[in-house]
Amino acid sequence: MNQILFSIKDNDDTNDALSFPPHPDSTTETESDDTSRAKEVINLAIKKRDELLMKTKVFQNSVDPESETTPTPLPPEHESETTKENEELYKKSQKLLLSDQSGSHQEAIEILHVLTSANHTKGMELMALEFLYGRFIKQNLTASLSLLDRLVVMGSPSAQFALGVLHSVGLAGRPLDHGLALVYLTFASLGNHPLAKMALGYRYLNGFGVPQSCEAALTHYKGVATAVAEAVELTGGAAVSRVHLVDELESPQEHSPVLDNDLVQYYRFLADKGDIQAQIGLGQLHMQGGRGVPRDPHQAVDYLERAANQGNTNALAYLGKMYAEGSDEIPQNNKTALKYFEQAARKGNPIGQAGLGMIHFYGRGVPVDYSKAYNYFAESAEQGHADGQYNLGLMYFSGVGVHREYKKAVHFFNLASQSGHVLAYYYLAQMQANGMGMIRSCSIAVEFFKNVAERGRWSQLLMDGHRLYHNNDRQAALTVYTVLAELGYVVGQSNAAFIMDGMGGGGAAVDEGLQVPADEVLSRALYYWGRAAAQGYGRARLKIGDYHYYGKGTAVDYNAAALQYQMASEQSHDAQAMFNLAYMHEVGRGLKRDAHLAKRFYDMALDVSADAYLPVTLAMYRLYLAFGLEAVWDAVSGSLPWSSPDPSTGESGSDTDWDVYAIVGLAVLLAFLILLQRQRTRLRRIQHVQ
């Protein structure tokens, strides 16, 4: 893959990041204001840097004020040895932070404390982020900001990114300053910081604080996506679940990203009893890590070998993958990988066929043979396996072993992308961006590149945020999700909004911890619900409707609420949105009072969700009761009080909550009828026995 990617990277001109086209509506005067603002911010940053440097110099002189000579430096060989040791410690801390093994995170934090004391720049960067996120150490914003302020003076891209995000949302006491945030993120991006590039890509894509520019967004996302594509592992990497907390609240079993420990133990029990599916499932979980199961290659090999010994072809293929890629625990071995792939492919397994095709394509332990590779990939693709489809697309894209045909490459990449294949998305983005085999589309290319970029190793923050939330560390979880929201993750946006929504009734906790003004919590939640809705998350539309209906974070606006409910109903077929529209038609609030439309939406809600049966039934009884009484009253003496339109607004209804009383009464009546029916059934059974 590296050989093919090399030709793509040559076309990636990093200088394009400084030549964004101007906004079409911008005037010369506006550009001048922006330029002067940028210069003003940069000069301010330089001034602050100089002040901090002066303070540092004064502090150093205060140690020995009478000494005008500089401290005696360490011998070069001693300094070199210390630097080398620190670099080894830093690499070790990185591995430990990514590890799932017990005690590894605590050991990493201890190492980072040592590196921070030694003023090791990269170690200080990691320590500052750990204090900021509070993942494996108690969140300490004061300590984090202290380190970030030191690091940003040293030109650290990581510190520039972190401060850019804090200023873009006004967290941790840093003022909300989009201009300063843009300066920090731009400098971090020029320092090749991937998250800063993602943040800028998302801003340019949507025009948040900058002129909207698809081409500028493409430039930023493309660089990050290329780095992610080059780091893709054959075994797939750790599983990351993208869980919306609002969905998990309603269906915890369905949306939980972590397997229950009792369930894992049950699988282990079945595996020990020889259950093949349990052995394969545990083998995959330990091979990739995730769902609350630590990555453990030795355990993975153990379970997969048990299943392979019983003739399971998937187990054979997974073993082939593990030995083909190799790891610190399981050394790479082409001969062993070839053996397992051949055994699996011989029995028609598509994973084994794709693996065997890869062995022949790259010549791993065998001579390069593109013809054999093509045949194996084709056999795998015919069975719908994504790796086989992707590799066929790659051959047609590169023209290696076959005649180059972009249309066929697009066909196979599209098939693989339907199974979520990361590299298929990457090459589709490249082809869309360059108009290869299709009409060029910047917007589609950015969408694909964004998809790939969001699957980088930093996506693990999604799992960290979920873990922190369920450990009742809501402020740390909010910090993590807010950072992800600024990167453009829709899950980060919806979850940040969800946590702020929950804190809206008790803003003091937010004010004391993250220093977000209590009166701004709900308005910021509404802001993030809006961003999530713009990316197609239907549940966010429902939430925005609720905010407008009840006046949370904004003024009460029934018309705006109805519009959001309609969009949620049409785009995501949300039963709750349909129910709300029915109610608004029933009472004439924000929509025309119409019994027929109300009944229609109630019926639609019931068709979409079986859980809506009881509330819809009660609402229908209330609807019939209200309009029935209204018809009778109209025939006798005129309209009922609640059906009379308000002369000032034109809306029907009164200030009394008659509908609430009606539905409570209907519920009591329904309960009475159910109890009466059960009593009659019991009496019949007694009489039948007698």
DOMARPA-688391 format. One record per residue (C-alpha): residue number from 1; chain; x, y, z. Coordinates in steps of 0.5 Angstrom, whole numbers. Each point is the difference from the previous one (the first is absolute). Example, Ala and Ser with C-alpha at 12.3 -4.5 7.8 and 13.67 -1.06 7.14 Angstrom:
R    nr   kette      px      py      pz
R     1       A      25      -9      16
R     2       A       2       7      -2
This chain:
R    nr   kette      px      py      pz
R     1       A       0       0       0
R     2       A       6       5       2
R     3       A       2      -1      -8
R     4       A      -7       2      -2
R     5       A      -1       6       5
R     6       A       7       3      -2
R     7       A      -2       2      -7
R     8       A      -6       3       4
R     9       A       4       4       5
R    10       A       4       3      -5
R    11       A      -6       4      -3
R    12       A      -2       3       7
R    13       A       3       7       0
R    14       A       1       2       7
R    15       A       0       7      -2
R    16       A      -7       0      -2
R    17       A      -2       1       7
R    18       A       2       8       0
R    19       A      -3       1      -7
R    20       A      -8       0       2
R    21       A      -4       3      -5
R    22       A      -4       7       3
R    23       A      -7      -1       2
R    24       A      -4       2      -6
R    25       A      -4       5       4
R    26       A       6       4       3
R    27       A       1       7      -1
R    28       A       7       3       0
R    29       A      -2       4       6
R    30       A      -2      -7       4
R    31       A       7      -3      -2
R    32       A       4       6       2
R    33       A      -4      -1       7
R    34       A       2      -7       0
R    35       A       7       1      -1
R    36       A       1       5       5
R    37       A      -4      -4       5
R    38       A       5      -6      -1
R    39       A       6       5       0
R    40       A      -3       3       7
R    41       A      -1      -7       3
R    42       A       7      -3      -3
R    43       A       4       6       3
R    44       A      -4      -1       7
R    45       A       2      -7       0
R    46       A       7       2      -2
R    47       A       0       5       6
R    48       A      -3      -5       5
R    49       A       6      -5      -2
R    50       A       5       5       1
R    51       A      -3       2       7
R    52       A       0      -7       2
R    53       A       7      -1      -3
R    54       A       2       6       4
R    55       A      -3      -3       7
R    56       A       4      -7      -2
R    57       A       6       4       0
R    58       A      -1       4       6
R    59       A      -2      -7       4
R    60       A       7      -3      -3
R    61       A       4       6       3
R    62       A      -4       0       6
R    63       A       4      -6       2
R    64       A       6       3       0
R    65       A      -1       8      -1
R    66       A       8       1       1
R    67       A       2      -5      -5
R    68       A       1       3      -7
R    69       A       2      -6      -3
R    70       A      -4      -5      -3
R    71       A      -1      -7       3
R    72       A       6      -5      -2
R    73       A      -4      -5      -5
R    74       A       0      -7       0
R    75       A       6      -4      -3
R    76       A      -3      -1      -8
R    77       A       1      -8       1
R    78       A      -4       0       7
R    79       A      -6       5      -3
R    80       A       0      -5      -6
R    81       A      -1      -6       4
R    82       A      -6       4       4
R    83       A      -3       2      -6
R    84       A       0      -7      -3
R    85       A      -3      -3       7
R    86       A      -5       6       0
R    87       A      -2      -2      -7
R    88       A      -1      -8       2
R    89       A      -4       2       6
R    90       A      -4       4      -5
R    91       A      -2      -5      -5
R    92       A      -1      -5       6
R    93       A      -5       5       3
R    94       A      -4       0      -7
R    95       A       0      -7       0
R    96       A      -3      -1       7
R    97       A      -5       6      -1
R    98       A      -3      -5      -6
R    99       A       1      -6       4
R   100       A      -6      -3       3
R   101       A       4      -4       5
R   102       A      -2       1       7
R   103       A       5       5       3
R   104       A       3       2      -6
R   105       A      -4       7       0
R   106       A       3       2       7
R   107       A       7      -2      -2
R   108       A      -1       5      -6
R   109       A      -2       5       4
R   110       A       6      -1       5
R   111       A       5       0      -6
R   112       A      -3       7      -2
R   113       A       1       3       6
R   114       A       7      -2       0
R   115       A       1       3      -7
R   116       A      -4       6       2
R   117       A       5       1       6
R   118       A       6       0      -6
R   119       A      -4       5      -4
R   120       A      -1      -5      -6
R   121       A      -4       3      -5
R   122       A      -4      -6      -2
R   123       A      -1      -2       7
R   124       A      -2       6       2
R   125       A      -5       0      -6
R   126       A      -3      -6       2
R   127       A       0       2       7
R   128       A      -4       6      -1
R   129       A      -5      -4      -4
R   130       A      -1      -5       5
R   131       A      -2       6       5
R   132       A      -4       3      -5
R   133       A      -4      -7      -2
R   134       A       0      -3       7
R   135       A       0      -7      -3
R   136       A       5      -3       4
R   137       A       2       5       5
R   138       A      -5       5       4
R   139       A      -2       5      -4
R   140       A       4       7       2
R   141       A      -1       5      -5
R   142       A       5       5       4
R   143       A       5      -5      -1
R   144       A      -1      -1      -7
R   145       A      -1       8      -2
R   146       A       7       1       4
R   147       A       3      -5      -5
R   148       A      -3       2      -6
R   149       A       2       7       1
R   150       A       7      -2       1
R   151       A       0      -4      -6
R   152       A      -4       5      -5
R   153       A       6       4       1
R   154       A       5      -5      -2
R   155       A      -4      -1      -6
R   156       A      -4      -7       1
R   157       A      -5      -1      -5
R   158       A      -3      -5       5
R   159       A      -1       6       5
R   160       A      -2       5      -5
R   161       A      -6      -5      -2
R   162       A      -2      -1       7
R   163       A       0       8       1
R   164       A      -4       1      -7
R   165       A      -5      -5       2
R   166       A      -1       3       7
R   167       A      -1       7      -3
R   168       A      -4      -2      -5
R   169       A      -6      -2       5
R   170       A       2       4       6
R   171       A       2      -6       5
R   172       A       4       0       6
R   173       A       0       7       1
R   174       A       3       2      -6
R   175       A      -4       5      -4
R   176       A      -4      -1      -6
R   177       A       4       3      -5
R   178       A      -1      -3      -7
R   179       A       6       4      -3
R   180       A       5      -2       5
R   181       A      -3      -7      -1
R   182       A       1       0      -8
R   183       A       8       3       1
R   184       A       1      -6       5
R   185       A      -3      -5      -4
R   186       A       4       2      -7
R   187       A       6       0       4
R   188       A      -1      -7       2
R   189       A      -2      -2      -7
R   190       A       6       3      -3
R   191       A       4      -4       5
R   192       A      -3      -6      -3
R   193       A      -5      -2       6
R   194       A      -5      -5      -2
R   195       A      -6       3       4
R   196       A       1       7      -1
R   197       A       0      -2      -8
R   198       A      -7      -3       2
R   199       A      -3       6       4
R   200       A       2       4      -6
R   201       A      -3      -4      -5
R   202       A      -6       0       4
R   203       A       0       7       0
R   204       A       1       1      -7
R   205       A      -5      -5      -2
R   206       A      -6       4       4
R   207       A       3       7       0
R   208       A       0       0       7
R   209       A       5       6       2
R   210       A       3       0      -7
R   211       A      -3       1      -7
R   212       A      -3      -7      -2
R   213       A       5      -3      -5
R   214       A      -1      -7      -2
R   215       A       7       0      -3
R   216       A       3       2       6
R   217       A      -3      -5       4
R   218       A       2      -5      -5
R   219       A       7       2       1
R   220       A       0      -1       7
R   221       A      -4      -7       0
R   222       A       4      -3      -5
R   223       A       7       0       4
R   224       A      -3      -3       6
R   225       A      -4      -5      -4
R   226       A       7      -2      -4
R   227       A       3      -1       7
R   228       A      -6      -4       3
R   229       A       0      -4      -7
R   230       A       8      -2       1
R   231       A      -1      -2       7
R   232       A      -6      -5      -1
R   233       A       1      -7       3
R   234       A      -1      -6      -3
R   235       A      -4      -3       6
R   236       A      -4       6       0
R   237       A       2       4       6
R   238       A      -4       1       7
R   239       A      -7       0      -1
R   240       A      -3       7       1
R   241       A      -8       1       2
R   242       A      -3       6      -2
R   243       A      -6       1       5
R   244       A      -4       5       1
R   245       A      -2       1       7
R   246       A      -7       2      -1
R   247       A      -1      -6      -4
R   248       A       3      -4       5
R   249       A      -4       3       6
R   250       A      -6      -3      -4
R   251       A       2      -7      -2
R   252       A       6      -1       4
R   253       A       1      -8      -2
R   254       A       0       2      -7
R   255       A       5       6       0
R   256       A       5      -2       5
R   257       A       7       0      -3
R   258       A       3      -5       6
R   259       A      -2      -7       1
R   260       A      -3      -2       7
R   261       A       5      -3       4
R   262       A      -4      -6       2
R   263       A      -2      -1      -8
R   264       A       8       0      -1
R   265       A       1      -5       5
R   266       A      -6      -4      -3
R   267       A       4       0      -7
R   268       A       6      -3       4
R   269       A      -4      -5       3
R   270       A      -3      -2      -7
R   271       A       7       0      -3
R   272       A       3      -4       5
R   273       A      -5      -5      -1
R   274       A       2       0      -8
R   275       A      -6       4      -3
R   276       A       4       3      -6
R   277       A      -4       6      -1
R   278       A       2       2       7
R   279       A       7      -1      -1
R   280       A       0       4      -7
R   281       A      -4       6       4
R   282       A       5       0       5
R   283       A       6      -1      -4
R   284       A      -2       6      -5
R   285       A      -2       4       7
R   286       A       7      -1       2
R   287       A       3       1      -7
R   288       A      -2       7      -1
R   289       A      -2       2       8
R   290       A      -6       4       1
R   291       A      -7      -1       3
R   292       A       3       0       7
R   293       A       4      -6      -2
R   294       A       8       1       0
R   295       A       4      -1      -6
R   296       A       4      -6       2
R   297       A       3      -4      -7
R   298       A       2      -6       4
R   299       A      -7      -1       3
R   300       A      -2       1      -7
R   301       A       4      -5      -3
R   302       A      -2      -5       5
R   303       A      -7       1      -1
R   304       A       1       0      -8
R   305       A       4      -6       0
R   306       A      -5      -4       4
R   307       A      -5       2      -5
R   308       A       5      -2      -6
R   309       A       1      -6       3
R   310       A      -7      -2      -1
R   311       A       0       2      -7
R   312       A      -3       7       0
R   313       A       3       4      -6
R   314       A      -2       7       3
R   315       A       5      -2       6
R   316       A       5      -2      -5
R   317       A       0       6      -4
R   318       A       0       5       6
R   319       A       6      -4       2
R   320       A       3       1      -7
R   321       A      -1       8       1
R   322       A       3       0       7
R   323       A       7      -3      -2
R   324       A       0       4      -7
R   325       A       0       6       4
R   326       A       3      -2       6
R   327       A       1       4       7
R   328       A       4       1       6
R   329       A      -3      -6       3
R   330       A      -1      -4      -7
R   331       A       6       0      -4
R   332       A      -1       1      -8
R   333       A       1      -6      -4
R   334       A      -2      -1      -7
R   335       A       1      -7       0
R   336       A      -5      -2       5
R   337       A      -5       6      -2
R   338       A       0      -4      -7
R   339       A      -1      -7       3
R   340       A      -7       3       3
R   341       A      -2       4      -6
R   342       A       1      -6      -4
R   343       A      -4      -5       5
R   344       A      -6       5       0
R   345       A       0       2      -7
R   346       A       0      -7      -2
R   347       A      -6      -1       3
R   348       A      -3       6      -3
R   349       A       0       5       5
R   350       A       0       7      -3
R   351       A       5       3       6
R   352       A       5      -5      -2
R   353       A      -1       1      -7
R   354       A       1       7       1
R   355       A       6      -1       4
R   356       A       3      -5      -5
R   357       A      -1       5      -5
R   358       A       4       6       4
R   359       A       6      -5       1
R   360       A       1      -1      -7
R   361       A      -1       7      -2
R   362       A       5       3       5
R   363       A       4      -7      -1
R   364       A       1      -1       7
R   365       A       3      -7       1
R   366       A      -1      -1      -7
R   367       A       1       2      -7
R   368       A      -4       6      -2
R   369       A      -6      -2      -5
R   370       A      -5       5      -2
R   371       A      -4      -5      -3
R   372       A      -1      -5       6
R   373       A      -1       6       4
R   374       A      -6       3      -5
R   375       A      -3      -7       0
R   376       A       0      -1       8
R   377       A      -3       7       1
R   378       A      -5      -1      -5
R   379       A      -2      -7       3
R   380       A      -1       4       7
R   381       A      -3       6      -3
R   382       A      -6      -5      -3
R   383       A      -1      -2       7
R   384       A      -1       8       2
R   385       A       6       0       4
R   386       A       2       7       0
R   387       A       8      -1       0
R   388       A      -1      -4      -6
R   389       A      -4       6      -3
R   390       A       5       5       2
R   391       A       6      -3      -3
R   392       A      -3      -1      -6
R   393       A      -2       7       0
R   394       A       7       2       1
R   395       A       3      -5      -5
R   396       A      -5       4      -5
R   397       A       2       7       3
R   398       A       7      -1      -1
R   399       A       1      -4      -6
R   400       A       4      -6       3
R   401       A      -1      -6      -2
R   402       A      -6       2      -4
R   403       A      -2       5      -5
R   404       A      -1       7       3
R   405       A      -8       1       0
R   406       A      -2       5       5
R   407       A      -8      -1      -1
R   408       A       1      -7       2
R   409       A       5       2       6
R   410       A      -6       5       2
R   411       A      -5      -6       0
R   412       A       4      -5       5
R   413       A       2       6       4
R   414       A      -7       2       1
R   415       A      -2      -8       2
R   416       A       5       0       5
R   417       A      -2       7       3
R   418       A      -7      -3       1
R   419       A       4      -4       5
R   420       A       3       6       3
R   421       A       7      -2      -3
R   422       A       5       6       2
R   423       A       4       0      -6
R   424       A      -5      -1      -5
R   425       A      -3       7       3
R   426       A       7       3      -1
R   427       A       1      -2      -7
R   428       A      -7       2      -2
R   429       A       2       7       3
R   430       A       6       0      -4
R   431       A      -4      -2      -6
R   432       A      -6       5       2
R   433       A       6       6       1
R   434       A       3      -1      -6
R   435       A      -6      -2      -5
R   436       A       3      -7      -2
R   437       A      -5      -4      -3
R   438       A      -6       4       2
R   439       A      -1       8       0
R   440       A       4       3       6
R   441       A      -4       2       6
R   442       A       3       4       5
R   443       A      -5      -1       5
R   444       A      -1      -8       0
R   445       A       8       0       0
R   446       A       0       4       7
R   447       A      -6      -5       2
R   448       A       5      -6      -1
R   449       A       6       3       2
R   450       A      -3       3       7
R   451       A      -3      -7       1
R   452       A       7      -3      -1
R   453       A       3       5       5
R   454       A      -5      -1       5
R   455       A       2      -7       1
R   456       A       7       1       2
R   457       A       3      -2       7
R   458       A      -3       6       3
R   459       A      -7      -3      -1
R   460       A       2      -3       6
R   461       A      -2       6       4
R   462       A      -7      -2      -2
R   463       A       0      -6       5
R   464       A       4       4       5
R   465       A      -5       5       0
R   466       A      -6      -5       1
R   467       A       4      -4       6
R   468       A       1       7       3
R   469       A      -7       2       0
R   470       A      -2      -7       3
R   471       A       5       1       5
R   472       A      -4       6       2
R   473       A       6       5      -2
R   474       A      -5       4      -4
R   475       A       5       6      -1
R   476       A       6      -4      -2
R   477       A      -5      -4      -5
R   478       A      -3       7      -3
R   479       A       7       3      -1
R   480       A       2      -7      -4
R   481       A      -7       1      -4
R   482       A       1       7      -1
R   483       A       7      -1      -3
R   484       A      -3      -5      -5
R   485       A      -6       5      -1
R   486       A       5       5      -3
R   487       A       3      -5      -4
R   488       A      -6      -2      -4
R   489       A      -2      -6       4
R   490       A      -8      -1       0
R   491       A       0      -4       6
R   492       A       5       5       4
R   493       A      -5       5      -2
R   494       A      -7      -3       2
R   495       A       4      -3       6
R   496       A       3       7       2
R   497       A      -7       3      -1
R   498       A      -4      -6       4
R   499       A       5       1       6
R   500       A      -1       8       0
R   501       A      -8      -2       0
R   502       A       1      -4       6
R   503       A       4       6       4
R   504       A      -5       5      -2
R   505       A      -4      -1       6
R   506       A       7       1       4
R   507       A       4       4      -3
R   508       A       5       2       6
R   509       A       3      -7      -1
R   510       A       2       2      -7
R   511       A       2       7       2
R   512       A       5      -2       5
R   513       A       3      -6      -4
R   514       A       0       2      -7
R   515       A      -1       7       2
R   516       A      -6       1      -5
R   517       A      -5       5       2
R   518       A      -6      -3       3
R   519       A      -5       4      -5
R   520       A       4      -2      -6
R   521       A      -1      -8       1
R   522       A      -6      -1      -3
R   523       A       1       5      -6
R   524       A       7      -4      -1
R   525       A      -4      -6       0
R   526       A      -5       2      -5
R   527       A       6       2      -5
R   528       A       3      -7       0
R   529       A      -6      -3      -1
R   530       A      -1       5      -6
R   531       A       7      -3      -2
R   532       A      -2      -7       0
R   533       A      -6       1      -3
R   534       A       3       3      -6
R   535       A       4      -6      -1
R   536       A      -6      -4       0
R   537       A      -1      -3       7
R   538       A      -8       0       0
R   539       A       0       0       8
R   540       A       3       7       0
R   541       A      -6       3      -4
R   542       A      -5      -3       5
R   543       A       5       3       6
R   544       A       0       7      -4
R   545       A      -8       0      -1
R   546       A       0      -2       8
R   547       A       4       6       1
R   548       A      -4       5      -4
R   549       A      -7      -3       3
R   550       A       2       1       7
R   551       A       5       6       0
R   552       A       6      -4       2
R   553       A       6       4      -2
R   554       A      -4       5      -5
R   555       A      -7       3       0
R   556       A      -6      -4      -1
R   557       A      -2      -1      -7
R   558       A      -5      -5      -2
R   559       A       1       1      -7
R   560       A       7      -1       0
R   561       A      -1      -6       4
R   562       A      -5      -3      -5
R   563       A       5       1      -5
R   564       A       5      -4       3
R   565       A      -5      -6       2
R   566       A      -2       0      -7
R   567       A       7      -1      -2
R   568       A       1      -5       5
R   569       A      -6      -4      -3
R   570       A       2       1      -7
R   571       A       7      -2       0
R   572       A       1      -5       6
R   573       A      -7      -2       1
R   574       A       0       1       7
R   575       A      -6      -2       4
R   576       A       0       5       5
R   577       A       1       6      -5
R   578       A      -7      -3      -3
R   579       A      -3       0       7
R   580       A       2       7       1
R   581       A      -3       2      -7
R   582       A      -6      -3       2
R   583       A      -1       3       7
R   584       A       1       7      -3
R   585       A      -5      -1      -6
R   586       A      -5      -3       6
R   587       A       1       7       4
R   588       A       2       5      -6
R   589       A       6       2       3
R   590       A       5       2      -5
R   591       A      -4      -4      -5
R   592       A      -7       1      -3
R   593       A      -5      -4       5
R   594       A      -2      -6      -4
R   595       A      -3      -7       3
R   596       A       1      -3      -7
R   597       A       7       2       0
R   598       A       1      -2       7
R   599       A      -3      -7      -1
R   600       A       5      -1      -6
R   601       A       6       2       4
R   602       A      -2      -5       6
R   603       A      -1      -5      -5
R   604       A       7       1      -3
R   605       A       3       0       7
R   606       A      -3      -7       1
R   607       A       2      -3      -6
R   608       A       7       2       1
R   609       A       1      -2       7
R   610       A      -4      -6       4
R   611       A       2       4       6
R   612       A      -4       6      -1
R   613       A      -7      -5       0
R   614       A      -2       2       7
R   615       A       2       8       0
R   616       A      -3       0      -7
R   617       A      -7      -4       2
R   618       A       0       5       6
R   619       A       1       6      -4
R   620       A      -5      -3      -5
R   621       A      -6       0       5
R   622       A       2       7       2
R   623       A      -1       2      -7
R   624       A      -7      -3      -1
R   625       A      -2       2       7
R   626       A       2       8      -1
R   627       A      -3       0      -8
R   628       A      -6      -4       2
R   629       A      -2       5       6
R   630       A       2       6      -4
R   631       A      -5      -3      -6
R   632       A      -5      -1       5
R   633       A       1       7       4
R   634       A       0       3      -7
R   635       A      -7      -3      -2
R   636       A      -3       3       7
R   637       A       3       6       2
R   638       A       7       2      -4
R   639       A       7      -2       1
R   640       A       4      -3       6
R   641       A       4       5       4
R   642       A       7      -4      -2
R   643       A      -2       0      -8
R   644       A      -1       7       0
R   645       A       5       4      -4
R   646       A       5       5       4
R   647       A      -2       7      -4
R   648       A       8       2       1
R   649       A       3      -6      -3
R   650       A      -5      -4      -4
R   651       A       1      -6       4
R   652       A      -5      -5       3
R   653       A       0      -2       8
R   654       A       0       3       6
R   655       A       6       1       6
R   656       A      -3      -6       4
R   657       A       3      -7      -2
R   658       A      -7      -3      -1
R   659       A       4      -5      -4
R   660       A       4      -2       5
R   661       A      -6      -1       5
R   662       A      -4      -4      -6
R   663       A       6      -5      -1
R   664       A       1      -1       7
R   665       A      -7      -2       1
R   666       A       0      -4      -6
R   667       A       6      -4       2
R   668       A      -4      -1       7
R   669       A      -6      -2      -4
R   670       A       4      -5      -4
R   671       A       3      -3       6
R   672       A      -7      -1       3
R   673       A      -2      -3      -6
R   674       A       6      -5       0
R   675       A      -1      -2       7
R   676       A      -8      -1      -1
R   677       A       2      -4      -6
R   678       A       5      -4       4
R   679       A      -5      -1       6
R   680       A      -5      -3      -5
R   681       A       4      -5      -3
R   682       A       2      -2       7
R   683       A      -7      -1       2
R   684       A      -1      -4      -7
R   685       A       6      -5       2
R   686       A      -3      -1       7
R   687       A      -7      -2      -3
R   688       A       3      -4      -6
R   689       A       4      -4       6
R   690       A      -6      -1       4
